């Protein structure tokens, strides 16, 4: 009897592997392979006209934070690189915060509409996805640039005497990323709030909680999985953002994505670019691991 | 069980003789919707609920009983009228500022908190010290006999246990009034009967005023000190279970609580005259004259030989054996159908025949005049 059971189990395991084989092959060829190439390149020496020379070097990895003095070859912290790292992390965290600040009331609003109206509001949220990211970003550019819609109207109204310079600043990048990633925050928040039992609000008020306490002790702990999911969905792509900082931040306000692109282009330092890519990947993985842990905790432990 | 709760009722009845009013609704109107399509869930309701009593709002669904409860809790504001707590106007006080707690029909327990954290929630929100919160939560869980499950999660509790947690949570902050919104409706019969006894015990031990909403007339009769019967947004009658049952003021109350018979009659100086010509003497002859409706409970009917003097002539149309009782369906000469509830014989047999003639008598004082 148990031999038969073992056989059946072995067969079902074999079948499972066979079924997932195509996906595993694609993952191996298209994801793991290129990653290994990137990893190998990060330990090589930059070639003169781009590409790499097959000579082992850790300079690519050192270049993430340090720079070599051109005269005595001593290592120094590279202020420019640190600035870019710091800007990337800071802008990504702020983007997450802003999308949450705007997205939570939005998601709450949608989730508390009558069921038939909800579809309409969710549909509105997804409309930006219909347009290419680049076009949307240029549209923002059109609104906030010095001769753009915002400044023109403000000057015509006599509120500003000269255009407010928003374009090519961190604020412009932040604005653009908040706009672009807002739906990624709203949708998981909506899913969490939609499941939230609104009768718990009355229970909270009934048990002497004021509005703030109901938010803090009832709503937020219960919709926490949605908050964490939305934050990760916004934070991870923000960190690697390329188009938005390029179009709205100008050449100077680089983020990591632009910095990596620079190494493969004008910088002609492929190992540094590869090392930066791997570092970004590690940070993203750490963020995702944090998410998985937080999500599990929300499921069965103390909120 | 009915007898024991009857005794308890008398026991708590002594306390309510003080007649201090805990909750008063004054001419409250609650309309939902606007203008022409507005529906009055409460239509000029006034009620006084005494301190320390077990008061039940009884009525069919949609009669406004839950709306009245929500006005007292503060979840709704009346369109007009006032809600008073110990004489203070609380009509516009938000629910978190009212010393009133609710046991919700759905329990509405917090799924992210443990049993003890749920029970301690109110005290925590009031900013009490952590040790006191934990201590009170423990005591309350002991009170509802769940002390051993303090660290469980809500999702691990059965329906009956969740019900007790909801009770402990609502009692933890020692409210002046406890509101219970059909709290037993989700439980099966056996658990429901257990919880009825449990609720009476808790009310007795805490001395808190209970306002209980239900559509179950039996539940209302066995548990309440007083009952307010509601229908169509109005209070139809307020009184002790015995008053409500034995002296219903109108047709609705008489038929909603227990089973009853109605007889059309005309009041005159000699008593109530049925359309068949027979005259029934009333224990308390009213001042009214003219056409009225009489009501008499099935258990107050006596069957006699057809020729007994003073008995109403009737025909047996059918009978139903129900174990303890046998229901005998009768028809009077004027066509009025009556049901008599007789105690069954030891053998369960009857000597009735369908279509046979019988006499019907009413127990003295059992016939009441009701408004339509």
Boltz contact constraints between the chains, C-beta under 6 A:
constraints:
  - contact:
      token1: [A, 199]
      token2: [B, 106]
      max_distance: 6.0
  - contact:
      token1: [A, 199]
      token2: [B, 108]
      max_distance: 6.0
  - contact:
      token1: [A, 200]
      token2: [B, 108]
      max_distance: 6.0
  - contact:
      token1: [A, 202]
      token2: [B, 75]
      max_distance: 6.0
  - contact:
      token1: [A, 203]
      token2: [B, 108]
      max_distance: 6.0
  - contact:
      token1: [A, 205]
      token2: [B, 95]
      max_distance: 6.0
  - contact:
      token1: [A, 205]
      token2: [B, 96]
      max_distance: 6.0
  - contact:
      token1: [A, 206]
      token2: [B, 95]
      max_distance: 6.0
  - contact:
      token1: [A, 206]
      token2: [B, 101]
      max_distance: 6.0
  - contact:
      token1: [A, 206]
      token2: [B, 102]
      max_distance: 6.0
  - contact:
      token1: [A, 207]
      token2: [B, 121]
      max_distance: 6.0
  - contact:
      token1: [A, 207]
      token2: [B, 122]
      max_distance: 6.0
  - contact:
      token1: [A, 208]
      token2: [B, 96]
      max_distance: 6.0
  - contact:
      token1: [A, 208]
      token2: [B, 122]
      max_distance: 6.0
  - contact:
      token1: [A, 208]
      token2: [B, 125]
      max_distance: 6.0
  - contact:
      token1: [A, 208]
      token2: [B, 126]
      max_distance: 6.0
  - contact:
      token1: [A, 209]
      token2: [B, 96]
      max_distance: 6.0
  - contact:
      token1: [A, 209]
      token2: [B, 125]
      max_distance: 6.0
  - contact:
      token1: [A, 210]
      token2: [B, 96]
      max_distance: 6.0
  - contact:
      token1: [A, 213]
      token2: [B, 125]
      max_distance: 6.0
  - contact:
      token1: [A, 221]
      token2: [B, 112]
      max_distance: 6.0
  - contact:
      token1: [A, 222]
      token2: [B, 112]
      max_distance: 6.0
  - contact:
      token1: [A, 303]
      token2: [B, 112]
      max_distance: 6.0
